[in-house]
Amino acid sequence: RRFISWSPSMLTIWIIFLVGIAIASSLKFLLLKGTDREMLINGALACLFVLHMTVCVDAFASDSVMTGLLCVVVPFFSLYYLFSQCDSFILRLAVGILVVPFGANACLKCYEITMKLLDMMRESKLLDA
C-alpha cells in the first residue's frame, strides 16, 4: 500500500465536496442554457471517463491485476474500488463532485451508445448464423 502524505480532516473533505457540487450543479441547472449546457455535460462526461481510466490504472498499479481487470470489465466496480479500497482523496473528491450532478447523464449516454452498437450489430450480417 502507498503512504498517504496528506490526510485532510473530514470537515475539509465535506466542505470541498459540497462547494464543488454547488458550483457544478449551478452551472448545469441554473446558469448555462442550450449549447453551452450540452458542452458542459459532454466535458464532464469526458472527465468522468478519464477519471475512470485513472482509477483503473491505480487498481492495476497499487493492487492486483485481478482488481484492475475487474475495474475495467465489471460495471461500477471502479466506484466500489475507489470508495472502499483506494487511498486517493483527490480522486474520490473529483469523482464524487462529477457523479452527483452528471451521473444520470453518464448512465444515459452509456445506454445510448450501447443501443447504437446493438442496432449496428443487428443490421450487420455478422450475427446471422
DSSP file (Angstrom, degrees, kcal/mol; ACC not computed):
  #  RESIDUE AA STRUCTURE BP1 BP2  ACC     N-H-->O    O-->H-N    N-H-->O    O-->H-N    TCO  KAPPA ALPHA  PHI   PSI    X-CA   Y-CA   Z-CA
    1    1 A R              0   0    0      0, 0.0     2,-0.1     0, 0.0    62,-0.0   0.000 360.0 360.0 360.0 155.4    0.0    0.0    0.0
    2    2 A R        -     0   0    0      1,-0.1     2,-0.5    60,-0.0    60,-0.0  -0.441 360.0-111.0 -82.7 157.4    1.0    3.6   -0.6
    3    3 A F        -     0   0    0     -2,-0.1     2,-0.7     1,-0.0    -1,-0.1  -0.778  27.9-133.0 -86.6 128.9    1.9    6.1    2.1
    4    4 A I        -     0   0    0     -2,-0.5     3,-0.1     1,-0.2    84,-0.0  -0.744  23.0-177.1 -85.9 114.9   -0.7    8.8    2.5
    5    5 A S  S    S+     0   0    0     -2,-0.7     2,-0.4     1,-0.2    -1,-0.2   0.791  72.0  33.8 -85.0 -27.8    1.2   12.1    2.6
    6    6 A W        +     0   0    0      2,-0.0    -1,-0.2     0, 0.0    83,-0.2  -0.979  60.9 178.4-132.1 121.3   -1.8   14.3    3.1
    7    7 A S        -     0   0    0     -2,-0.4    -3,-0.0    -3,-0.1     0, 0.0  -0.880  18.1-155.5-122.8  98.1   -4.8   13.3    5.1
    8    8 A P        -     0   0    0      0, 0.0     2,-0.1     0, 0.0    -2,-0.0  -0.264  24.3-101.0 -72.0 159.1   -7.4   16.0    5.3
    9    9 A S     >  -     0   0    0      1,-0.1     4,-2.0     4,-0.0     5,-0.2  -0.341  30.9-111.7 -72.8 161.5  -10.0   16.2    8.1
   10   10 A M  H  > S+     0   0    0      1,-0.2     4,-2.3     2,-0.2     5,-0.2   0.855 118.0  55.8 -63.8 -34.9  -13.5   15.0    7.4
   11   11 A L  H  > S+     0   0    0      2,-0.2     4,-2.3     1,-0.2    -1,-0.2   0.908 106.6  50.1 -63.6 -42.3  -14.8   18.6    7.7
   12   12 A T  H  > S+     0   0    0      2,-0.2     4,-2.4     1,-0.2     5,-0.2   0.907 110.3  50.1 -62.6 -42.6  -12.4   19.7    5.0
   13   13 A I  H  X S+     0   0    0     -4,-2.0     4,-2.5     1,-0.2    -2,-0.2   0.929 112.0  47.2 -62.0 -46.0  -13.5   16.9    2.7
   14   14 A W  H  X S+     0   0    0     -4,-2.3     4,-2.7     2,-0.2     5,-0.2   0.883 111.5  50.7 -65.7 -38.1  -17.2   17.7    3.2
   15   15 A I  H  X S+     0   0    0     -4,-2.3     4,-2.4     2,-0.2     5,-0.2   0.945 113.6  44.1 -64.9 -47.4  -16.7   21.4    2.6
   16   16 A I  H  X S+     0   0    0     -4,-2.4     4,-2.3     1,-0.2    -2,-0.2   0.910 115.2  50.4 -62.6 -41.9  -14.7   20.9   -0.7
   17   17 A F  H  X S+     0   0    0     -4,-2.5     4,-2.3    -5,-0.2    -2,-0.2   0.940 113.3  43.5 -62.0 -49.8  -17.3   18.3   -1.8
   18   18 A L  H  X S+     0   0    0     -4,-2.7     4,-2.3     2,-0.2    -2,-0.2   0.879 114.5  49.2 -67.9 -38.8  -20.3   20.5   -1.1
   19   19 A V  H  X S+     0   0    0     -4,-2.4     4,-2.3    -5,-0.2    -1,-0.2   0.917 112.1  49.3 -66.2 -42.3  -18.8   23.6   -2.7
   20   20 A G  H  X S+     0   0    0     -4,-2.3     4,-2.5    -5,-0.2     5,-0.2   0.912 112.5  47.2 -62.5 -43.1  -17.8   21.6   -5.8
   21   21 A I  H  X S+     0   0    0     -4,-2.3     4,-2.8     2,-0.2     5,-0.3   0.897 110.9  52.5 -65.3 -39.7  -21.2   20.1   -6.1
   22   22 A A  H  X S+     0   0    0     -4,-2.3     4,-2.2     2,-0.2    -2,-0.2   0.914 112.3  45.1 -63.0 -42.1  -22.8   23.5   -5.7
   23   23 A I  H  X S+     0   0    0     -4,-2.3     4,-2.1     2,-0.2    -2,-0.2   0.949 116.6  44.3 -66.9 -48.5  -20.7   25.0   -8.4
   24   24 A A  H  X S+     0   0    0     -4,-2.5     4,-2.3     1,-0.2    -2,-0.2   0.906 116.1  47.0 -64.5 -41.7  -21.2   22.2  -10.9
   25   25 A S  H  X S+     0   0    0     -4,-2.8     4,-3.1    -5,-0.2     5,-0.5   0.897 111.3  50.1 -69.1 -39.6  -24.9   21.9  -10.2
   26   26 A S  H  X>S+     0   0    0     -4,-2.2     5,-2.6    -5,-0.3     4,-1.6   0.885 112.0  48.8 -67.6 -35.7  -25.5   25.7  -10.5
   27   27 A L  I  <>S+     0   0    0     -4,-2.1     5,-1.7     3,-0.2    -2,-0.2   0.930 117.6  41.4 -64.3 -43.9  -23.6   25.7  -13.8
   28   28 A K  I  <5S+     0   0    0     -4,-2.3    -2,-0.2    -5,-0.2    -3,-0.2   0.932 128.8  24.0 -71.2 -46.2  -25.6   22.8  -15.1
   29   29 A F  I  <5S+     0   0    0     -4,-3.1    -3,-0.2    -5,-0.2    -2,-0.2   0.764 132.6  21.4 -97.1 -26.8  -29.1   23.7  -13.9
   30   30 A L  I  <5S+     0   0    0     -4,-1.6    -3,-0.2    -5,-0.5    -4,-0.1   0.843 120.9  34.7-111.7 -46.1  -29.1   27.5  -13.4
   31   31 A L  I   <S+     0   0    0     -5,-2.6     2,-0.4     6,-0.0    -4,-0.2   0.874 103.7  60.0 -89.4 -38.9  -26.5   29.4  -15.3
   32   32 A L      < -     0   0    0     -5,-1.7     2,-0.3    -6,-0.3    -1,-0.0  -0.733  58.4-179.1-100.6 141.2  -25.9   27.6  -18.7
   33   33 A K    >>  -     0   0    0     -2,-0.4     3,-1.1     4,-0.0     4,-0.5  -0.927  47.5 -16.0-130.6 156.0  -28.6   27.0  -21.3
   34   34 A G  H 3> S+     0   0    0     -2,-0.3     4,-1.9     1,-0.2     5,-0.2  -0.245 126.0   5.0  63.0-127.1  -28.7   25.4  -24.7
   35   35 A T  H 3> S+     0   0    0      1,-0.2     4,-2.4     2,-0.2    -1,-0.2   0.857 130.0  55.7 -64.9 -38.1  -25.4   24.6  -26.4
   36   36 A D  H <> S+     0   0    0     -3,-1.1     4,-2.1     1,-0.2    -1,-0.2   0.895 108.0  49.4 -63.0 -39.1  -23.2   25.8  -23.5
   37   37 A R  H  X S+     0   0    0     -4,-0.5     4,-2.5     2,-0.2    -1,-0.2   0.908 110.4  49.9 -66.4 -41.3  -25.0   23.4  -21.2
   38   38 A E  H  X S+     0   0    0     -4,-1.9     4,-2.7     2,-0.2    -2,-0.2   0.890 110.0  51.1 -64.1 -38.8  -24.5   20.5  -23.7
   39   39 A M  H  X S+     0   0    0     -4,-2.4     4,-2.4     2,-0.2    -1,-0.2   0.903 110.2  49.7 -64.6 -40.2  -20.8   21.4  -23.9
   40   40 A L  H  X S+     0   0    0     -4,-2.1     4,-2.4     2,-0.2    -2,-0.2   0.921 112.0  47.9 -63.2 -44.1  -20.5   21.3  -20.1
   41   41 A I  H  X S+     0   0    0     -4,-2.5     4,-2.4     2,-0.2    -2,-0.2   0.927 113.1  47.3 -64.0 -44.9  -22.3   17.9  -19.9
   42   42 A N  H  X S+     0   0    0     -4,-2.7     4,-2.1     1,-0.2    -1,-0.2   0.886 112.5  49.9 -65.1 -37.7  -20.0   16.5  -22.6
   43   43 A G  H  X S+     0   0    0     -4,-2.4     4,-2.3     2,-0.2    -1,-0.2   0.894 110.8  49.4 -65.4 -39.9  -16.9   17.9  -20.9
   44   44 A A  H  X S+     0   0    0     -4,-2.4     4,-2.5     2,-0.2    -2,-0.2   0.887 109.9  51.3 -66.7 -37.9  -18.0   16.4  -17.6
   45   45 A L  H  X S+     0   0    0     -4,-2.4     4,-2.1     2,-0.2    -2,-0.2   0.894 109.8  49.7 -65.7 -38.5  -18.6   13.0  -19.2
   46   46 A A  H  X S+     0   0    0     -4,-2.1     4,-2.4     2,-0.2    -2,-0.2   0.908 111.0  49.7 -64.9 -40.8  -15.1   13.1  -20.8
   47   47 A C  H  X S+     0   0    0     -4,-2.3     4,-2.6     1,-0.2    -2,-0.2   0.899 109.1  52.1 -64.0 -40.1  -13.7   14.0  -17.4
   48   48 A L  H  X S+     0   0    0     -4,-2.5     4,-2.3     2,-0.2    -1,-0.2   0.895 109.4  50.0 -62.4 -39.1  -15.6   11.1  -15.8
   49   49 A F  H  X S+     0   0    0     -4,-2.1     4,-2.3     2,-0.2    -2,-0.2   0.927 111.4  47.9 -64.3 -44.4  -14.2    8.8  -18.4
   50   50 A V  H  X S+     0   0    0     -4,-2.4     4,-2.1     1,-0.2    -2,-0.2   0.906 112.5  49.3 -63.3 -41.1  -10.6   10.0  -17.8
   51   51 A L  H  X S+     0   0    0     -4,-2.6     4,-2.3     2,-0.2    -1,-0.2   0.872 108.5  53.7 -66.5 -35.8  -11.1    9.6  -14.0
   52   52 A H  H  X S+     0   0    0     -4,-2.3     4,-2.2     2,-0.2    -2,-0.2   0.929 109.8  47.3 -62.1 -44.7  -12.5    6.1  -14.6
   53   53 A M  H  X S+     0   0    0     -4,-2.3     4,-2.4     1,-0.2    -2,-0.2   0.871 110.2  53.5 -64.7 -35.7   -9.3    5.2  -16.5
   54   54 A T  H  X S+     0   0    0     -4,-2.1     4,-2.4     2,-0.2    -2,-0.2   0.904 108.6  48.9 -64.9 -41.3   -7.2    6.7  -13.7
   55   55 A V  H  X S+     0   0    0     -4,-2.3     4,-2.3     2,-0.2    -2,-0.2   0.900 110.8  51.1 -64.3 -40.2   -9.0    4.6  -11.1
   56   56 A C  H  X S+     0   0    0     -4,-2.2     4,-2.2     2,-0.2    -2,-0.2   0.917 110.7  47.9 -63.6 -43.0   -8.4    1.5  -13.3
   57   57 A V  H  X S+     0   0    0     -4,-2.4     4,-2.7     1,-0.2    -2,-0.2   0.905 111.2  51.3 -63.9 -40.6   -4.7    2.4  -13.6
   58   58 A D  H  X S+     0   0    0     -4,-2.4     4,-2.9     2,-0.2     5,-0.5   0.885 108.4  51.9 -62.6 -38.6   -4.5    2.9   -9.9
   59   59 A A  H  X S+     0   0    0     -4,-2.3     4,-1.3     1,-0.2     9,-0.4   0.908 112.7  44.9 -65.2 -41.1   -6.1   -0.5   -9.3
   60   60 A F  H  < S+     0   0    0     -4,-2.2    -2,-0.2     7,-0.2    -1,-0.2   0.916 119.1  42.9 -65.3 -42.5   -3.5   -2.2  -11.6
   61   61 A A  H  < S+     0   0    0     -4,-2.7    -2,-0.2    -5,-0.2    -3,-0.2   0.915 126.1  25.6 -75.1 -44.8   -0.6   -0.3  -10.0
   62   62 A S  H  < S+     0   0    0     -4,-2.9    -3,-0.2    -5,-0.2    -1,-0.2   0.603 127.8  28.9-103.3 -10.4   -1.4   -0.4   -6.3
   63   63 A D  S  < S-     0   0    0     -4,-1.3     2,-0.2    -5,-0.5    -3,-0.1  -0.052 102.6 -56.9-118.0-136.0   -3.5   -3.6   -6.0
   64   64 A S     >  -     0   0    0     -2,-0.1     4,-1.9     1,-0.1    -1,-0.2  -0.623  39.5-111.4-109.6 169.2   -3.5   -6.7   -8.1
   65   65 A V  H  > S+     0   0    0     -2,-0.2     4,-2.6     1,-0.2     5,-0.2   0.867 118.1  57.2 -64.5 -36.5   -4.0   -7.4  -11.8
   66   66 A M  H  > S+     0   0    0      1,-0.2     4,-2.3     2,-0.2    -1,-0.2   0.905 105.7  49.2 -62.8 -41.7   -7.3   -9.1  -11.0
   67   67 A T  H  > S+     0   0    0      2,-0.2     4,-2.1     1,-0.2    -1,-0.2   0.906 111.1  50.3 -64.4 -40.9   -8.6   -5.9   -9.3
   68   68 A G  H  X S+     0   0    0     -4,-1.9     4,-1.8    -9,-0.4    -2,-0.2   0.908 110.5  48.9 -62.9 -42.3   -7.6   -3.9  -12.3
   69   69 A L  H  X S+     0   0    0     -4,-2.6     4,-2.7     1,-0.2     5,-0.3   0.885 109.5  52.5 -65.0 -38.2   -9.3   -6.2  -14.7
   70   70 A L  H  X S+     0   0    0     -4,-2.3     4,-1.9     1,-0.2     7,-0.3   0.898 107.7  52.1 -63.7 -39.1  -12.5   -6.1  -12.5
   71   71 A C  H  < S+     0   0    0     -4,-2.1     7,-0.4     1,-0.2    -1,-0.2   0.878 114.9  42.3 -63.0 -37.1  -12.4   -2.3  -12.7
   72   72 A V  H  < S+     0   0    0     -4,-1.8    -2,-0.2    -5,-0.1    -1,-0.2   0.901 126.5  28.9 -76.0 -40.9  -12.1   -2.4  -16.5
   73   73 A V  H  < S+     0   0    0     -4,-2.7    -3,-0.2    -5,-0.1    -2,-0.2   0.893 104.3  70.1 -94.0 -43.9  -14.7   -5.1  -17.2
   74   74 A V  S >X S-     0   0    0     -4,-1.9     3,-1.5    -5,-0.3     4,-0.5  -0.647  84.9-118.0 -86.0 124.8  -17.3   -5.1  -14.4
   75   75 A P  T 34 S+     0   0    0      0, 0.0    -1,-0.1     0, 0.0    -2,-0.1  -0.347  93.1   3.4 -61.1 137.8  -19.7   -2.1  -14.4
   76   76 A F  T 3> S+     0   0    0     -5,-0.1     4,-1.6     1,-0.1     5,-0.1   0.406  95.2 112.0  68.2   1.4  -19.5    0.1  -11.3
   77   77 A F  H <> S+     0   0    0     -3,-1.5     4,-3.1    -7,-0.3     5,-0.2   0.844  72.8  59.8 -69.0 -30.9  -16.6   -2.0   -9.7
   78   78 A S  H  X S+     0   0    0     -4,-0.5     4,-2.5    -7,-0.4    -1,-0.2   0.870 104.3  49.4 -64.8 -34.3  -14.3    1.0  -10.2
   79   79 A L  H  > S+     0   0    0      2,-0.2     4,-2.4     1,-0.2    -1,-0.2   0.910 111.6  48.9 -67.7 -41.1  -16.6    3.1   -8.0
   80   80 A Y  H  X S+     0   0    0     -4,-1.6     4,-1.5     2,-0.2     5,-0.4   0.940 113.8  46.2 -60.9 -46.6  -16.6    0.3   -5.4
   81   81 A Y  H  X>S+     0   0    0     -4,-3.1     4,-2.3     1,-0.2     5,-2.2   0.919 112.1  51.6 -62.2 -43.4  -12.8    0.1   -5.6
   82   82 A L  H  <5S+     0   0    0     -4,-2.5    -1,-0.2     1,-0.2    -2,-0.2   0.921 117.9  35.2 -61.5 -45.7  -12.4    3.9   -5.4
   83   83 A F  H  <5S+     0   0    0     -4,-2.4    -1,-0.2    -5,-0.1    -2,-0.2   0.566 128.0  33.8 -91.2  -7.6  -14.6    4.4   -2.3
   84   84 A S  H  <5S+     0   0    0     -4,-1.5    -3,-0.2    -5,-0.2    -2,-0.2   0.728 132.5  12.1-114.0 -30.6  -13.6    1.2   -0.4
   85   85 A Q  T  <5S+     0   0    0     -4,-2.3    -3,-0.2    -5,-0.4     2,-0.1   0.691  96.5  93.9-122.7 -26.6  -10.0    0.4   -1.2
   86   86 A C      < -     0   0    0     -5,-2.2   -27,-0.0     1,-0.1   -31,-0.0  -0.438  53.3-156.4 -75.8 145.4   -8.3    3.3   -2.9
   87   87 A D        +     0   0    0     -2,-0.1     2,-0.9   -84,-0.0    -1,-0.1   0.335  56.3 113.8-102.0   6.0   -6.4    5.8   -0.8
   88   88 A S     >  -     0   0    0      1,-0.2     4,-1.8    -6,-0.1     5,-0.1  -0.689  39.7-176.7 -87.2 106.8   -6.5    8.8   -3.1
   89   89 A F  H  > S+     0   0    0     -2,-0.9     4,-2.5   -83,-0.2    -1,-0.2   0.855  83.8  55.9 -67.9 -34.6   -8.7   11.5   -1.5
   90   90 A I  H  > S+     0   0    0      2,-0.2     4,-2.6     1,-0.2     5,-0.2   0.908 107.3  48.3 -67.4 -41.3   -8.3   13.7   -4.6
   91   91 A L  H  > S+     0   0    0      2,-0.2     4,-2.6     1,-0.2     5,-0.3   0.920 111.7  50.6 -62.6 -43.1   -9.7   11.0   -6.9
   92   92 A R  H  X S+     0   0    0     -4,-1.8     4,-2.5     1,-0.2    -2,-0.2   0.926 112.6  46.2 -60.7 -44.7  -12.6   10.4   -4.5
   93   93 A L  H  X S+     0   0    0     -4,-2.5     4,-2.8     2,-0.2     5,-0.2   0.934 113.3  48.2 -64.1 -46.0  -13.4   14.1   -4.4
   94   94 A A  H  X S+     0   0    0     -4,-2.6     4,-1.8     1,-0.2    -2,-0.2   0.927 115.5  43.6 -63.0 -45.4  -13.2   14.6   -8.2
   95   95 A V  H  X S+     0   0    0     -4,-2.6     4,-2.8    -5,-0.2     5,-0.2   0.921 115.1  49.7 -66.4 -42.9  -15.4   11.6   -9.0
   96   96 A G  H  X S+     0   0    0     -4,-2.5     4,-1.7    -5,-0.3    -2,-0.2   0.906 110.0  50.2 -62.2 -42.3  -17.9   12.5   -6.3
   97   97 A I  H  < S+     0   0    0     -4,-2.8    -1,-0.2    -5,-0.2    -2,-0.2   0.864 118.0  39.6 -65.8 -35.4  -18.2   16.1   -7.4
   98   98 A L  H  X S+     0   0    0     -4,-1.8     4,-1.7    -5,-0.2    -2,-0.2   0.818 111.6  55.7 -83.9 -31.0  -18.8   15.0  -11.0
   99   99 A V  H  X S+     0   0    0     -4,-2.8     4,-2.0     3,-0.2     5,-0.3   0.874  99.8  59.9 -71.8 -35.9  -21.0   12.0  -10.3
  100  100 A V  H  < S+     0   0    0     -4,-1.7     4,-0.3    -5,-0.2    -1,-0.2   0.963 119.4  23.2 -62.0 -54.3  -23.6   13.9   -8.3
  101  101 A P  H  4 S+     0   0    0      0, 0.0    -1,-0.2     0, 0.0     4,-0.2   0.794 137.1  31.9 -82.7 -23.2  -24.7   16.4  -11.0
  102  102 A F  H  X S+     0   0    0     -4,-1.7     4,-2.0    -5,-0.1    -2,-0.2   0.346  87.2  97.0-116.5   6.3  -23.6   14.4  -14.1
  103  103 A G  H  X S+     0   0    0     -4,-2.0     4,-2.2     1,-0.2     5,-0.2   0.896  86.3  49.4 -64.7 -41.5  -24.1   10.7  -13.1
  104  104 A A  H  > S+     0   0    0     -4,-0.3     4,-2.4    -5,-0.3    -1,-0.2   0.892 110.4  51.5 -65.7 -38.3  -27.5   10.4  -14.7
  105  105 A N  H  > S+     0   0    0      2,-0.2     4,-2.4     1,-0.2    -1,-0.2   0.887 108.8  51.7 -63.4 -38.6  -26.2   11.9  -17.9
  106  106 A A  H  X S+     0   0    0     -4,-2.0     4,-2.3     2,-0.2    -2,-0.2   0.914 110.4  47.7 -65.2 -42.3  -23.3    9.4  -17.9
  107  107 A C  H  X S+     0   0    0     -4,-2.2     4,-2.2     2,-0.2    -2,-0.2   0.917 112.9  48.6 -64.6 -42.4  -25.7    6.5  -17.5
  108  108 A L  H  X S+     0   0    0     -4,-2.4     4,-2.5     2,-0.2    -2,-0.2   0.894 111.1  50.1 -64.6 -39.6  -28.0    7.8  -20.3
  109  109 A K  H  X S+     0   0    0     -4,-2.4     4,-2.5     2,-0.2    -2,-0.2   0.912 110.7  49.2 -66.2 -41.9  -25.0    8.3  -22.6
  110  110 A C  H  X S+     0   0    0     -4,-2.3     4,-2.4     2,-0.2    -2,-0.2   0.897 111.6  50.4 -62.2 -39.7  -23.7    4.8  -21.9
  111  111 A Y  H  X S+     0   0    0     -4,-2.2     4,-2.5     2,-0.2    -2,-0.2   0.922 110.7  48.8 -63.4 -44.7  -27.3    3.5  -22.6
  112  112 A E  H  X S+     0   0    0     -4,-2.5     4,-2.3     2,-0.2    -2,-0.2   0.918 112.5  47.7 -61.9 -44.0  -27.5    5.4  -25.9
  113  113 A I  H  X S+     0   0    0     -4,-2.5     4,-2.3     2,-0.2    -1,-0.2   0.910 112.2  50.0 -64.6 -41.8  -24.0    4.1  -27.1
  114  114 A T  H  X S+     0   0    0     -4,-2.4     4,-2.5     1,-0.2    -2,-0.2   0.913 110.8  48.9 -63.3 -42.9  -24.9    0.5  -26.1
  115  115 A M  H  X S+     0   0    0     -4,-2.5     4,-2.4     2,-0.2    -1,-0.2   0.892 110.6  50.8 -65.4 -38.8  -28.2    0.7  -28.0
  116  116 A K  H  X S+     0   0    0     -4,-2.3     4,-2.3     2,-0.2    -1,-0.2   0.913 111.2  48.6 -63.7 -41.9  -26.5    2.2  -31.1
  117  117 A L  H  X S+     0   0    0     -4,-2.3     4,-2.3     2,-0.2    -2,-0.2   0.910 111.5  49.3 -64.5 -41.6  -23.9   -0.6  -31.0
  118  118 A L  H  X S+     0   0    0     -4,-2.5     4,-2.3     2,-0.2    -2,-0.2   0.901 110.7  50.2 -64.8 -39.8  -26.7   -3.3  -30.7
  119  119 A D  H  X S+     0   0    0     -4,-2.4     4,-2.1     2,-0.2    -2,-0.2   0.902 110.5  49.7 -63.6 -40.8  -28.6   -1.8  -33.6
  120  120 A M  H  X S+     0   0    0     -4,-2.3     4,-1.5     1,-0.2    -2,-0.2   0.895 111.5  48.9 -64.6 -38.9  -25.4   -1.8  -35.7
  121  121 A M  H  < S+     0   0    0     -4,-2.3     6,-0.5     1,-0.2    -2,-0.2   0.876 110.9  50.2 -68.2 -36.4  -24.8   -5.4  -34.8
  122  122 A R  H  < S+     0   0    0     -4,-2.3    -2,-0.2     1,-0.2    -1,-0.2   0.876 110.6  49.7 -68.6 -36.4  -28.4   -6.3  -35.6
  123  123 A E  H  < S+     0   0    0     -4,-2.1    -1,-0.2    -5,-0.2    -2,-0.2   0.797 100.2  78.6 -72.7 -28.9  -28.2   -4.6  -39.0
  124  124 A S  S  < S-     0   0    0     -4,-1.5     3,-0.4    -5,-0.2     4,-0.1  -0.343  82.2-129.2 -77.9 163.4  -25.0   -6.4  -40.0
  125  125 A K  S    S+     0   0    0      1,-0.2     3,-0.4     2,-0.1    -1,-0.1   0.345  87.2  94.2 -91.9   6.6  -24.9   -9.9  -41.2
  126  126 A L  S    S+     0   0    0      1,-0.2    -1,-0.2    -5,-0.2    -4,-0.1   0.825  84.2  48.7 -70.3 -30.2  -22.2  -10.9  -38.7
  127  127 A L  S    S+     0   0    0     -6,-0.5    -1,-0.2    -3,-0.4     2,-0.2   0.632  86.8 103.5 -86.1 -12.5  -24.7  -12.2  -36.1
  128  128 A D              0   0    0     -3,-0.4    -3,-0.0     1,-0.1    -6,-0.0  -0.501 360.0 360.0 -71.9 134.7  -26.7  -14.3  -38.5
  129  129 A A              0   0    0     -2,-0.2    -1,-0.1     0, 0.0    -3,-0.0   0.458 360.0 360.0 -90.0 360.0  -26.0  -18.0  -38.3
